[in-house]
Amino acid sequence: VNIDVKERATGVFSIGAGYSSLDSLFATLDVSQRNLFGRGQEVFLRFRIGSQSRLGLVGFTEPYLFDIPLRAGFDIYDREREYDDFTEERLGGDIRASYPLAEYVTLSGLYRLENVDITDVSPTASEDLRSQEGTSLNSVIEASLVRDSRDNIFEPTQGSRNSLEFMFAGLGGDTQFYKFIVESAWFVPLPVFNLVWAVRGLYGMAEGWGGQEVPIFEGFLLGGATT
């Protein structure tokens, strides 16, 4: 059997602009290389700027660390978001890794260290919010277990995605809290018009410890993307 193989380009460069109800006009720039030095490693650079948000991100991923299916990497980022009553900026980085336990099951871990700055707090904001104005060092460990059997991650027609995630802050830094999130989504094809029935549920709990409250930037926000 003779097989002709043609390697496709592994580098990607994209630039774009758009409009959204949240950010109004925004611009994006993405640069990535998925086969760095011919070793299958990925490095990427991403910028996004809009009227209400800003993102700068640099990342690196090794897909097969120590010659086992251990996917690991790191990110360095600068994010800013303007909410109705305050502005939040996160400057920091993370170290991440994931390992497949079975065909559909993946165990992941992450450690992030970031400097979070809360500014421009509205004079009419609540006392709880005004008390969080300033800079905090956020040191968080995250662990997650995911079972994903969807046939397509972008437009699934069958299968499910179930995840269990736990976060803990308090090993260094200024914040002390833990967060627990369970999520389940199911997709079932219907026999008419290529329709898909989908249902999704999520439960989350966050609690401070050591006499501290959950910081505003790690709580669950209800009311929309900017409130």
N, CA and C atoms as a LAMMPS dump frame, in Angstrom:
ITEM: TIMESTEP
0
ITEM: NUMBER OF ATOMS
681
ITEM: BOX BOUNDS ff ff ff
-5.0000000000000000e+02 5.0000000000000000e+02
-5.0000000000000000e+02 5.0000000000000000e+02
-5.0000000000000000e+02 5.0000000000000000e+02
ITEM: ATOMS id mol type element x y z
1 1 1 N 0.859 -1.19 0
2 1 2 C 0 0 0
3 1 3 C 0.887 1.228 0
4 2 1 N 0.695 2.103 -0.958
5 2 2 C 1.418 3.364 -1.012
6 2 3 C 0.491 4.5 -0.591
7 3 1 N 0.945 5.299 0.341
8 3 2 C 0.152 6.418 0.846
9 3 3 C 0.933 7.701 0.647
10 4 1 N 0.334 8.644 -0.064
11 4 2 C 0.936 9.957 -0.251
12 4 3 C 0.44 10.885 0.86
13 5 1 N 1.374 11.482 1.56
14 5 2 C 1.036 12.36 2.678
15 5 3 C 1.539 13.761 2.384
16 6 1 N 0.683 14.734 2.583
17 6 2 C 1.064 16.127 2.42
18 6 3 C 0.775 16.853 3.735
19 7 1 N 1.837 17.361 4.338
20 7 2 C 1.665 18.042 5.621
21 7 3 C 1.033 19.411 5.412
22 8 1 N 0.006 19.69 6.179
23 8 2 C -0.643 20.992 6.073
24 8 3 C 0.09 22.009 6.938
25 9 1 N -0.176 23.278 6.693
26 9 2 C 0.441 24.344 7.482
27 9 3 C -0.041 24.28 8.933
28 10 1 N 0.888 24.435 9.858
29 10 2 C 0.546 24.346 11.276
30 10 3 C 0.478 25.715 11.945
31 11 1 N 0.905 26.752 11.26
32 11 2 C 0.821 28.097 11.807
33 11 3 C -0.47 28.779 11.394
34 12 1 N -1.029 29.565 12.293
35 12 2 C -2.281 30.27 12.027
36 12 3 C -2.119 31.73 12.428
37 13 1 N -2.562 32.611 11.555
38 13 2 C -2.604 34.042 11.854
39 13 3 C -3.98 34.552 11.464
40 14 1 N -4.666 35.192 12.393
41 14 2 C -5.984 35.737 12.076
42 14 3 C -6.157 37.079 12.763
43 15 1 N -6.852 37.958 12.069
44 15 2 C -7.15 39.283 12.599
45 15 3 C -8.586 39.605 12.211
46 16 1 N -9.296 40.252 13.121
47 16 2 C -10.698 40.515 12.826
48 16 3 C -11.265 41.626 13.689
49 17 1 N -12.476 42.002 13.369
50 17 2 C -13.198 43.031 14.109
51 17 3 C -14.672 42.691 14.054
52 18 1 N -15.414 43.218 14.991
53 18 2 C -16.839 42.931 15.03
54 18 3 C -17.575 43.882 15.939
55 19 1 N -18.837 43.541 16.155
56 19 2 C -19.688 44.359 17.013
57 19 3 C -20.539 43.428 17.85
58 20 1 N -20.668 43.729 19.136
59 20 2 C -21.532 42.964 20.013
60 20 3 C -22.286 43.908 20.929
61 21 1 N -23.401 43.429 21.481
62 21 2 C -24.188 44.264 22.381
63 21 3 C -23.447 44.53 23.682
64 22 1 N -22.464 43.684 24.012
65 22 2 C -21.719 43.854 25.245
66 22 3 C -20.526 44.79 25.079
67 23 1 N -19.736 44.559 24.032
68 23 2 C -18.491 45.313 23.839
69 23 3 C -18.573 46.381 22.763
70 24 1 N -19.722 46.532 22.101
71 24 2 C -19.824 47.417 20.942
72 24 3 C -18.774 46.996 19.921
73 25 1 N -17.947 47.889 19.456
74 25 2 C -16.889 47.52 18.515
75 25 3 C -15.745 46.818 19.244
76 26 1 N -15.203 45.756 18.638
77 26 2 C -14.055 45.073 19.219
78 26 3 C -13.158 44.565 18.104
79 27 1 N -11.893 44.342 18.455
80 27 2 C -10.904 43.836 17.495
81 27 3 C -10.159 42.661 18.119
82 28 1 N -9.76 41.701 17.291
83 28 2 C -9.064 40.512 17.772
84 28 3 C -7.849 40.224 16.908
85 29 1 N -6.854 39.607 17.537
86 29 2 C -5.649 39.16 16.838
87 29 3 C -5.209 37.839 17.448
88 30 1 N -5.057 36.816 16.604
89 30 2 C -4.629 35.493 17.059
90 30 3 C -3.464 35.004 16.213
91 31 1 N -2.424 34.537 16.893
92 31 2 C -1.275 33.934 16.235
93 31 3 C -0.957 32.634 16.967
94 32 1 N -0.841 31.536 16.239
95 32 2 C -0.54 30.258 16.894
96 32 3 C 0.32 29.388 15.989
97 33 1 N 1.08 28.503 16.611
98 33 2 C 1.897 27.501 15.915
99 33 3 C 1.67 26.175 16.631
100 34 1 N 1.047 25.208 15.917
101 34 2 C 0.648 23.94 16.534
102 34 3 C 1.704 22.841 16.411
103 35 1 N 2.82 23.135 15.795
104 35 2 C 3.874 22.127 15.67
105 35 3 C 5.223 22.807 15.834
106 36 1 N 5.448 23.366 16.999
107 36 2 C 6.656 24.137 17.263
108 36 3 C 7.889 23.242 17.176
109 37 1 N 8.857 23.638 16.352
110 37 2 C 10.113 22.898 16.159
111 37 3 C 9.873 21.451 15.731
112 38 1 N 8.701 21.174 15.132
113 38 2 C 8.39 19.827 14.671
114 38 3 C 8.137 18.829 15.78
115 39 1 N 7.824 19.3 16.987
116 39 2 C 7.643 18.42 18.139
117 39 3 C 6.181 18.317 18.583
118 40 1 N 5.258 18.901 17.826
119 40 2 C 3.847 18.836 18.18
120 40 3 C 3.431 19.792 19.281
121 41 1 N 4.338 20.616 19.734
122 41 2 C 4.006 21.577 20.782
123 41 3 C 3.267 22.77 20.189
124 42 1 N 2.436 23.394 21.022
125 42 2 C 1.634 24.524 20.562
126 42 3 C 1.974 25.771 21.37
127 43 1 N 2.153 26.884 20.673
128 43 2 C 2.341 28.172 21.311
129 43 3 C 1.35 29.134 20.66
130 44 1 N 0.733 29.993 21.458
131 44 2 C -0.27 30.893 20.896
132 44 3 C -0.217 32.249 21.585
133 45 1 N -0.654 33.242 20.84
134 45 2 C -0.695 34.626 21.284
135 45 3 C -2.051 35.185 20.885
136 46 1 N -2.761 35.801 21.846
137 46 2 C -4.119 36.257 21.575
138 46 3 C -4.34 37.639 22.18
139 47 1 N -4.905 38.529 21.387
140 47 2 C -5.269 39.87 21.849
141 47 3 C -6.727 40.138 21.505
142 48 1 N -7.423 40.789 22.399
143 48 2 C -8.797 41.218 22.141
144 48 3 C -9.023 42.521 22.889
145 49 1 N -9.605 43.498 22.215
146 49 2 C -9.896 44.77 22.851
147 49 3 C -11.265 45.258 22.398
148 50 1 N -12.063 45.683 23.37
149 50 2 C -13.392 46.216 23.096
150 50 3 C -13.67 47.374 24.028
151 51 1 N -14.86 47.923 23.931
152 51 2 C -15.186 49.088 24.74
153 51 3 C -15.324 48.744 26.219
154 52 1 N -15.652 47.46 26.545
155 52 2 C -15.853 47.063 27.936
156 52 3 C -14.828 46.048 28.439
157 53 1 N -13.96 45.574 27.575
158 53 2 C -13.034 44.52 28.008
159 53 3 C -11.736 44.585 27.223
160 54 1 N -10.705 43.917 27.777
161 54 2 C -9.404 43.811 27.131
162 54 3 C -8.776 42.486 27.535
163 55 1 N -8.107 41.83 26.592
164 55 2 C -7.448 40.553 26.876
165 55 3 C -6.125 40.481 26.139
166 56 1 N -5.083 40.084 26.855
167 56 2 C -3.804 39.729 26.277
168 56 3 C -3.38 38.39 26.856
169 57 1 N -3.088 37.413 26.009
170 57 2 C -2.833 36.045 26.468
171 57 3 C -1.717 35.417 25.661
172 58 1 N -0.755 34.803 26.365
173 58 2 C 0.317 34.022 25.756
174 58 3 C 0.302 32.649 26.415
175 59 1 N 0.336 31.592 25.609
176 59 2 C 0.27 30.253 26.169
177 59 3 C 1.146 29.257 25.438
178 60 1 N 1.426 28.146 26.122
179 60 2 C 2.24 27.061 25.56
180 60 3 C 1.66 25.74 26.041
181 61 1 N 1.599 24.745 25.131
182 61 2 C 1.061 23.431 25.482
183 61 3 C 1.967 22.343 24.934
184 62 1 N 2.323 21.395 25.801
185 62 2 C 3.043 20.181 25.424
186 62 3 C 2.016 19.04 25.445
187 63 1 N 1.688 18.432 24.288
188 63 2 C 0.605 17.451 24.253
189 63 3 C 0.956 16.075 24.799
190 64 1 N 2.249 15.761 24.955
191 64 2 C 2.634 14.4 25.342
192 64 3 C 3.868 14.464 26.231
193 65 1 N 3.679 14.959 27.435
194 65 2 C 4.795 15.165 28.35
195 65 3 C 5.264 13.83 28.95
196 66 1 N 6.577 13.655 29.081
197 66 2 C 7.202 12.446 29.646
198 66 3 C 6.845 11.19 28.855
199 67 1 N 6.549 11.354 27.553
200 67 2 C 6.196 10.23 26.673
201 67 3 C 4.969 9.472 27.144
202 68 1 N 4.066 10.159 27.806
203 68 2 C 2.768 9.598 28.197
204 68 3 C 1.71 10.615 27.793
205 69 1 N 0.433 10.221 27.675
206 69 2 C -0.613 11.162 27.228
207 69 3 C -0.966 12.2 28.29
208 70 1 N 0.055 12.876 28.794
209 70 2 C -0.119 13.948 29.771
210 70 3 C 0.012 15.28 29.045
211 71 1 N -1.08 15.988 28.936
212 71 2 C -1.106 17.287 28.252
213 71 3 C -0.87 18.384 29.295
214 72 1 N 0.153 19.202 29.092
215 72 2 C 0.526 20.2 30.101
216 72 3 C 0.953 21.491 29.419
217 73 1 N 0.854 22.582 30.17
218 73 2 C 1.25 23.867 29.609
219 73 3 C 1.085 24.983 30.619
220 74 1 N 1.217 26.199 30.117
221 74 2 C 1.074 27.366 30.98
222 74 3 C 0.499 28.521 30.17
223 75 1 N -0.046 29.501 30.88
224 75 2 C -0.591 30.71 30.272
225 75 3 C -0.15 31.919 31.092
226 76 1 N 0.06 33.024 30.407
227 76 2 C 0.306 34.319 31.037
228 76 3 C -0.71 35.287 30.443
229 77 1 N -1.42 36.022 31.293
230 77 2 C -2.536 36.815 30.782
231 77 3 C -2.684 38.144 31.52
232 78 1 N -3.361 39.048 30.831
233 78 2 C -3.779 40.331 31.393
234 78 3 C -5.203 40.562 30.908
235 79 1 N -6.179 40.481 31.825
236 79 2 C -7.595 40.63 31.473
237 79 3 C -8.191 41.825 32.214
238 80 1 N -9.042 42.546 31.529
239 80 2 C -9.758 43.644 32.165
240 80 3 C -11.209 43.628 31.717
241 81 1 N -12.135 43.846 32.64
242 81 2 C -13.558 43.879 32.332
243 81 3 C -14.212 45 33.12
244 82 1 N -15.003 45.822 32.444
245 82 2 C -15.749 46.885 33.092
246 82 3 C -17.17 46.4 33.379
247 83 1 N -17.526 46.359 34.65
248 83 2 C -18.885 46.043 35.061
249 83 3 C -19.645 47.346 35.329
250 84 1 N -20.927 47.23 35.637
251 84 2 C -21.724 48.43 35.869
252 84 3 C -21.219 49.223 37.069
253 85 1 N -20.743 48.519 38.11
254 85 2 C -20.394 49.191 39.361
255 85 3 C -18.906 49.186 39.679
256 86 1 N -18.085 48.497 38.877
257 86 2 C -16.656 48.452 39.157
258 86 3 C -15.904 47.944 37.94
259 87 1 N -14.589 48.061 37.983
260 87 2 C -13.712 47.531 36.938
261 87 3 C -12.781 46.503 37.558
262 88 1 N -12.615 45.375 36.868
263 88 2 C -11.777 44.283 37.369
264 88 3 C -10.641 44.019 36.388
265 89 1 N -9.404 43.961 36.904
266 89 2 C -8.248 43.61 36.082
267 89 3 C -7.506 42.45 36.728
268 90 1 N -7.194 41.433 35.929
269 90 2 C -6.441 40.267 36.395
270 90 3 C -5.136 40.174 35.611
271 91 1 N -4.024 40.195 36.325
272 91 2 C -2.713 40.033 35.722
273 91 3 C -2.032 38.855 36.402
274 92 1 N -1.756 37.8 35.644
275 92 2 C -1.164 36.625 36.275
276 92 3 C -0.889 35.519 35.284
277 93 1 N -0.866 34.296 35.796
278 93 2 C -0.583 33.147 34.963
279 93 3 C -1.042 31.864 35.616
280 94 1 N -0.96 30.777 34.871
281 94 2 C -1.354 29.479 35.398
282 94 3 C -0.484 28.384 34.817
283 95 1 N -0.446 27.274 35.523
284 95 2 C 0.181 26.031 35.073
285 95 3 C -0.904 24.975 35.06
286 96 1 N -1.058 24.235 33.96
287 96 2 C -2.173 23.307 33.808
288 96 3 C -1.697 21.959 33.273
289 97 1 N -2.483 20.923 33.561
290 97 2 C -2.18 19.577 33.071
291 97 3 C -3.47 18.769 33.026
292 98 1 N -3.541 17.818 32.104
293 98 2 C -4.697 16.93 32.008
294 98 3 C -4.229 15.55 31.557
295 99 1 N -4.972 14.52 32.027
296 99 2 C -4.593 13.141 31.713
297 99 3 C -5.862 12.318 31.48
298 100 1 N -5.939 11.562 30.366
299 100 2 C -7.131 10.74 30.104
300 100 3 C -7.124 9.485 30.974
301 101 1 N -8.2 9.297 31.74
302 101 2 C -8.323 8.098 32.571
303 101 3 C -9.02 6.958 31.838
304 102 1 N -9.88 7.3 30.89
305 102 2 C -10.596 6.32 30.09
306 102 3 C -10.946 6.977 28.757
307 103 1 N -11.725 6.29 27.935
308 103 2 C -12.013 6.793 26.588
309 103 3 C -12.664 8.176 26.63
310 104 1 N -13.576 8.394 27.554
311 104 2 C -14.289 9.661 27.613
312 104 3 C -13.971 10.482 28.865
313 105 1 N -13.124 9.975 29.735
314 105 2 C -12.921 10.591 31.048
315 105 3 C -11.536 11.221 31.122
316 106 1 N -11.481 12.482 31.597
317 106 2 C -10.224 13.223 31.707
318 106 3 C -10.128 13.859 33.081
319 107 1 N -8.968 13.73 33.69
320 107 2 C -8.671 14.374 34.969
321 107 3 C -7.738 15.547 34.704
322 108 1 N -8.09 16.729 35.226
323 108 2 C -7.308 17.94 34.964
324 108 3 C -6.973 18.647 36.268
325 109 1 N -5.845 19.345 36.261
326 109 2 C -5.437 20.157 37.397
327 109 3 C -4.834 21.459 36.921
328 110 1 N -4.944 22.49 37.754
329 110 2 C -4.442 23.81 37.381
330 110 3 C -4.086 24.587 38.636
331 111 1 N -3.018 25.344 38.55
332 111 2 C -2.679 26.303 39.608
333 111 3 C -2.526 27.671 38.97
334 112 1 N -3.239 28.668 39.503
335 112 2 C -3.127 30.029 38.971
336 112 3 C -2.777 31.007 40.086
337 113 1 N -1.933 31.94 39.734
338 113 2 C -1.514 33.009 40.645
339 113 3 C -1.718 34.311 39.897
340 114 1 N -2.529 35.196 40.457
341 114 2 C -2.882 36.414 39.743
342 114 3 C -3.053 37.583 40.696
343 115 1 N -2.766 38.737 40.182
344 115 2 C -2.978 39.982 40.904
345 115 3 C -4.29 40.577 40.404
346 116 1 N -5.28 40.691 41.277
347 116 2 C -6.61 41.169 40.892
348 116 3 C -6.817 42.559 41.472
349 117 1 N -7.15 43.5 40.592
350 117 2 C -7.309 44.894 40.998
351 117 3 C -8.747 45.33 40.744
352 118 1 N -9.446 45.733 41.799
353 118 2 C -10.815 46.231 41.711
354 118 3 C -10.775 47.754 41.836
355 119 1 N -11.199 48.457 40.794
356 119 2 C -11.139 49.919 40.771
357 119 3 C -12.463 50.488 40.269
358 120 1 N -12.55 51.819 40.265
359 120 2 C -13.707 52.549 39.726
360 120 3 C -15.025 52.049 40.325
361 121 1 N -15.023 51.787 41.629
362 121 2 C -16.245 51.335 42.288
363 121 3 C -17.235 52.497 42.367
364 122 1 N -18.47 52.234 41.985
365 122 2 C -19.494 53.272 41.978
366 122 3 C -19.783 53.768 43.395
367 123 1 N -19.975 55.078 43.578
368 123 2 C -20.317 55.609 44.908
369 123 3 C -21.628 55.057 45.448
370 124 1 N -22.493 54.576 44.556
371 124 2 C -23.784 54.031 44.979
372 124 3 C -23.739 52.522 45.187
373 125 1 N -22.559 51.91 45.027
374 125 2 C -22.439 50.46 45.21
375 125 3 C -22.643 50.089 46.673
376 126 1 N -22.91 48.815 46.912
377 126 2 C -23.138 48.343 48.277
378 126 3 C -21.86 48.45 49.102
379 127 1 N -22.037 48.428 50.411
380 127 2 C -20.878 48.511 51.304
381 127 3 C -19.959 47.31 51.12
382 128 1 N -20.55 46.135 50.865
383 128 2 C -19.737 44.933 50.649
384 128 3 C -18.839 45.097 49.431
385 129 1 N -19.374 45.691 48.357
386 129 2 C -18.581 45.888 47.155
387 129 3 C -17.512 46.954 47.37
388 130 1 N -17.866 48.044 48.018
389 130 2 C -16.884 49.108 48.247
390 130 3 C -15.719 48.619 49.103
391 131 1 N -15.983 47.677 50.008
392 131 2 C -14.924 47.17 50.879
393 131 3 C -13.893 46.34 50.12
394 132 1 N -14.229 45.876 48.905
395 132 2 C -13.31 45.037 48.14
396 132 3 C -12.495 45.828 47.126
397 133 1 N -12.633 47.143 47.129
398 133 2 C -11.827 47.957 46.224
399 133 3 C -10.359 47.858 46.62
400 134 1 N -9.496 47.715 45.639
401 134 2 C -8.065 47.577 45.894
402 134 3 C -7.497 46.36 45.204
403 135 1 N -6.297 45.964 45.613
404 135 2 C -5.556 44.88 44.962
405 135 3 C -5.454 43.664 45.869
406 136 1 N -5.665 42.469 45.288
407 136 2 C -5.547 41.211 46.025
408 136 3 C -4.7 40.231 45.233
409 137 1 N -3.929 39.432 45.945
410 137 2 C -3.173 38.347 45.325
411 137 3 C -3.991 37.072 45.463
412 138 1 N -4.38 36.482 44.341
413 138 2 C -5.272 35.332 44.307
414 138 3 C -4.479 34.085 43.928
415 139 1 N -4.337 33.149 44.867
416 139 2 C -3.596 31.908 44.651
417 139 3 C -4.585 30.744 44.744
418 140 1 N -4.851 30.075 43.612
419 140 2 C -5.942 29.103 43.532
420 140 3 C -5.45 27.791 42.932
421 141 1 N -5.86 26.689 43.553
422 141 2 C -5.652 25.345 43.011
423 141 3 C -6.992 24.828 42.499
424 142 1 N -7.012 24.29 41.288
425 142 2 C -8.239 23.762 40.701
426 142 3 C -8.031 22.311 40.274
427 143 1 N -9.078 21.511 40.457
428 143 2 C -9.069 20.123 39.988
429 143 3 C -10.431 19.822 39.389
430 144 1 N -10.447 19.076 38.284
431 144 2 C -11.719 18.753 37.642
432 144 3 C -11.684 17.348 37.059
433 145 1 N -12.845 16.726 37.039
434 145 2 C -13.037 15.415 36.441
435 145 3 C -14.167 15.55 35.437
436 146 1 N -13.896 15.207 34.165
437 146 2 C -14.866 15.422 33.091
438 146 3 C -15.083 14.122 32.323
439 147 1 N -16.363 13.811 32.089
440 147 2 C -16.71 12.725 31.162
441 147 3 C -17.453 13.344 29.993
442 148 1 N -16.87 13.261 28.8
443 148 2 C -17.414 13.933 27.622
444 148 3 C -17.556 12.924 26.492
445 149 1 N -18.803 12.568 26.171
446 149 2 C -19.056 11.61 25.091
447 149 3 C -19.799 12.257 23.921
448 150 1 N -19.775 13.584 23.825
449 150 2 C -20.438 14.272 22.711
450 150 3 C -19.773 13.905 21.383
451 151 1 N -20.579 13.845 20.331
452 151 2 C -20.019 13.518 19.019
453 151 3 C -19.34 14.718 18.377
454 152 1 N -19.631 15.93 18.85
455 152 2 C -19.011 17.141 18.317
456 152 3 C -19.048 18.193 19.418
457 153 1 N -17.894 18.797 19.727
458 153 2 C -17.866 19.736 20.856
459 153 3 C -18.518 21.068 20.496
460 154 1 N -18.628 21.395 19.195
461 154 2 C -19.213 22.673 18.791
462 154 3 C -20.705 22.55 18.485
463 155 1 N -21.097 21.497 17.768
464 155 2 C -22.504 21.286 17.423
465 155 3 C -22.885 19.835 17.74
466 156 1 N -22.994 19.492 19.008
467 156 2 C -23.291 18.098 19.362
468 156 3 C -24.713 17.702 18.976
469 157 1 N -24.847 16.466 18.532
470 157 2 C -26.167 15.912 18.232
471 157 3 C -26.525 14.747 19.135
472 158 1 N -25.527 14.199 19.829
473 158 2 C -25.798 13.129 20.789
474 158 3 C -24.647 13.034 21.775
475 159 1 N -24.897 12.345 22.88
476 159 2 C -23.883 12.209 23.916
477 159 3 C -24.128 13.154 25.076
478 160 1 N -23.148 13.273 25.962
479 160 2 C -23.299 14.11 27.146
480 160 3 C -21.937 14.61 27.609
481 161 1 N -21.982 15.649 28.43
482 161 2 C -20.783 16.157 29.08
483 161 3 C -21.108 16.389 30.545
484 162 1 N -20.391 15.691 31.422
485 162 2 C -20.615 15.793 32.857
486 162 3 C -19.293 16.131 33.536
487 163 1 N -19.314 17.133 34.405
488 163 2 C -18.071 17.592 35.015
489 163 3 C -18.255 17.867 36.498
490 164 1 N -17.165 17.677 37.216
491 164 2 C -17.077 17.953 38.646
492 164 3 C -15.816 18.778 38.859
493 165 1 N -15.95 19.983 39.427
494 165 2 C -14.823 20.897 39.562
495 165 3 C -14.713 21.416 40.987
496 166 1 N -13.492 21.487 41.494
497 166 2 C -13.247 21.982 42.847
498 166 3 C -12.102 22.983 42.811
499 167 1 N -12.28 24.112 43.507
500 167 2 C -11.249 25.145 43.604
501 167 3 C -10.99 25.451 45.077
502 168 1 N -9.734 25.724 45.382
503 168 2 C -9.349 26.054 46.756
504 168 3 C -8.315 27.164 46.736
505 169 1 N -8.547 28.209 47.517
506 169 2 C -7.613 29.327 47.636
507 169 3 C -7.236 29.499 49.097
508 170 1 N -5.966 29.742 49.347
509 170 2 C -5.519 29.925 50.72
510 170 3 C -4.087 29.511 50.958
511 171 1 N -3.467 28.867 49.97
512 171 2 C -2.056 28.508 50.078
513 171 3 C -1.232 29.682 49.565
514 172 1 N -1.047 30.667 50.411
515 172 2 C -0.437 31.916 49.987
516 172 3 C -1.493 32.85 49.44
517 173 1 N -1.122 34.061 49.148
518 173 2 C -2.076 35.017 48.61
519 173 3 C -2.927 35.661 49.698
520 174 1 N -3.9 36.456 49.251
521 174 2 C -4.739 37.217 50.172
522 174 3 C -6.153 36.678 50.295
523 175 1 N -6.527 35.712 49.464
524 175 2 C -7.899 35.202 49.457
525 175 3 C -7.952 33.811 50.086
526 176 1 N -9.09 33.512 50.719
527 176 2 C -9.324 32.2 51.323
528 176 3 C -10.771 31.796 51.053
529 177 1 N -10.944 30.859 50.139
530 177 2 C -12.284 30.384 49.794
531 177 3 C -12.164 29.014 49.138
532 178 1 N -13.307 28.348 49.03
533 178 2 C -13.375 27.133 48.218
534 178 3 C -14.657 27.187 47.407
535 179 1 N -14.61 26.538 46.252
536 179 2 C -15.734 26.563 45.324
537 179 3 C -15.925 25.165 44.744
538 180 1 N -17.178 24.771 44.595
539 180 2 C -17.532 23.434 44.137
540 180 3 C -18.6 23.587 43.054
541 181 1 N -18.368 23.025 41.857
542 181 2 C -19.305 23.175 40.734
543 181 3 C -19.54 21.813 40.087
544 182 1 N -20.81 21.465 39.91
545 182 2 C -21.214 20.249 39.194
546 182 3 C -22.051 20.674 38
547 183 1 N -21.727 20.132 36.815
548 183 2 C -22.46 20.495 35.605
549 183 3 C -22.743 19.249 34.778
550 184 1 N -23.938 19.203 34.179
551 184 2 C -24.318 18.069 33.349
552 184 3 C -25.118 18.566 32.152
553 185 1 N -24.736 18.132 30.956
554 185 2 C -25.435 18.5 29.724
555 185 3 C -25.637 17.24 28.881
556 186 1 N -26.867 17.075 28.341
557 186 2 C -27.207 15.892 27.561
558 186 3 C -27.815 16.314 26.227
559 187 1 N -27.505 15.543 25.174
560 187 2 C -27.975 15.847 23.829
561 187 3 C -28.562 14.572 23.216
562 188 1 N -29.814 14.684 22.713
563 188 2 C -30.526 13.531 22.154
564 188 3 C -31.087 13.918 20.792
565 189 1 N -30.747 13.196 19.716
566 189 2 C -31.292 13.521 18.391
567 189 3 C -32.78 13.187 18.322
568 190 1 N -33.56 14.068 17.686
569 190 2 C -34.988 13.844 17.49
570 190 3 C -35.229 13.335 16.07
571 191 1 N -36.31 12.577 15.854
572 191 2 C -36.52 11.941 14.545
573 191 3 C -37.034 12.877 13.462
574 192 1 N -37.201 14.174 13.748
575 192 2 C -37.758 15.086 12.74
576 192 3 C -36.845 16.29 12.541
577 193 1 N -36.704 16.715 11.305
578 193 2 C -36.036 17.957 10.917
579 193 3 C -34.612 18.087 11.466
580 194 1 N -33.953 16.989 11.747
581 194 2 C -32.58 17.013 12.271
582 194 3 C -32.457 17.849 13.553
583 195 1 N -33.5 17.864 14.347
584 195 2 C -33.492 18.606 15.6
585 195 3 C -32.801 17.804 16.698
586 196 1 N -32.269 18.517 17.667
587 196 2 C -31.598 17.899 18.807
588 196 3 C -32.197 18.45 20.089
589 197 1 N -32.59 17.567 20.97
590 197 2 C -33.089 17.979 22.289
591 197 3 C -31.906 18.049 23.244
592 198 1 N -31.771 19.185 23.925
593 198 2 C -30.644 19.386 24.829
594 198 3 C -31.145 19.895 26.178
595 199 1 N -30.507 19.422 27.226
596 199 2 C -30.826 19.887 28.569
597 199 3 C -29.519 20.033 29.336
598 200 1 N -29.435 21.071 30.167
599 200 2 C -28.208 21.35 30.905
600 200 3 C -28.56 21.822 32.304
601 201 1 N -27.833 21.321 33.281
602 201 2 C -28.019 21.743 34.66
603 201 3 C -26.683 22.034 35.32
604 202 1 N -26.687 22.984 36.251
605 202 2 C -25.452 23.369 36.934
606 202 3 C -25.766 23.694 38.381
607 203 1 N -24.918 23.212 39.288
608 203 2 C -25.017 23.548 40.698
609 203 3 C -23.648 24.018 41.18
610 204 1 N -23.625 25.14 41.874
611 204 2 C -22.363 25.659 42.374
612 204 3 C -22.491 26.143 43.809
613 205 1 N -21.409 26.036 44.542
614 205 2 C -21.364 26.509 45.918
615 205 3 C -19.999 27.129 46.168
616 206 1 N -19.975 28.31 46.777
617 206 2 C -18.723 28.978 47.123
618 206 3 C -18.822 29.456 48.558
619 207 1 N -17.736 29.318 49.298
620 207 2 C -17.737 29.683 50.717
621 207 3 C -16.338 30.136 51.114
622 208 1 N -16.275 31.204 51.893
623 208 2 C -15.004 31.637 52.436
624 208 3 C -14.646 30.85 53.682
625 209 1 N -13.384 30.889 54.052
626 209 2 C -12.958 30.219 55.282
627 209 3 C -11.886 31.086 55.951
628 210 1 N -11.575 30.748 57.193
629 210 2 C -10.58 31.514 57.94
630 210 3 C -11.026 32.926 58.232
631 211 1 N -12.342 33.136 58.352
632 211 2 C -12.858 34.462 58.65
633 211 3 C -12.979 35.376 57.447
634 212 1 N -12.763 34.872 56.228
635 212 2 C -12.86 35.696 55.021
636 212 3 C -14.107 35.345 54.216
637 213 1 N -14.588 36.324 53.477
638 213 2 C -15.696 36.117 52.56
639 213 3 C -15.155 35.772 51.169
640 214 1 N -16.025 35.217 50.329
641 214 2 C -15.656 34.962 48.944
642 214 3 C -15.486 36.309 48.239
643 215 1 N -14.349 36.567 47.591
644 215 2 C -14.16 37.851 46.908
645 215 3 C -15.13 38.015 45.749
646 216 1 N -15.428 39.277 45.422
647 216 2 C -16.409 39.57 44.377
648 216 3 C -16.008 38.946 43.05
649 217 1 N -14.712 38.832 42.78
650 217 2 C -14.263 38.32 41.485
651 217 3 C -14.262 36.799 41.414
652 218 1 N -14.65 36.115 42.491
653 218 2 C -14.758 34.656 42.465
654 218 3 C -16.164 34.18 42.811
655 219 1 N -17.083 35.104 43.071
656 219 2 C -18.448 34.716 43.405
657 219 3 C -19.283 34.423 42.169
658 220 1 N -20.487 33.953 42.395
659 220 2 C -21.442 33.732 41.304
660 220 3 C -22.227 35.021 41.105
661 221 1 N -22.193 35.567 39.882
662 221 2 C -22.85 36.842 39.588
663 221 3 C -24.175 36.583 38.873
664 222 1 N -25.229 37.175 39.379
665 222 2 C -26.566 37.003 38.817
666 222 3 C -27.058 38.339 38.283
667 223 1 N -27.57 38.35 37.049
668 223 2 C -28.144 39.579 36.538
669 223 3 C -27.656 39.969 35.165
670 224 1 N -26.695 39.256 34.617
671 224 2 C -26.21 39.599 33.286
672 224 3 C -24.698 39.67 33.256
673 225 1 N -24.157 39.948 32.065
674 225 2 C -22.707 39.894 31.873
675 225 3 C -21.969 41.051 32.532
676 226 1 N -22.671 42.147 32.854
677 226 2 C -21.975 43.322 33.386
678 226 3 C -22.466 43.734 34.761
679 227 1 N -23.313 42.942 35.404
680 227 2 C -23.86 43.351 36.701
681 227 3 C -23.454 42.364 37.792
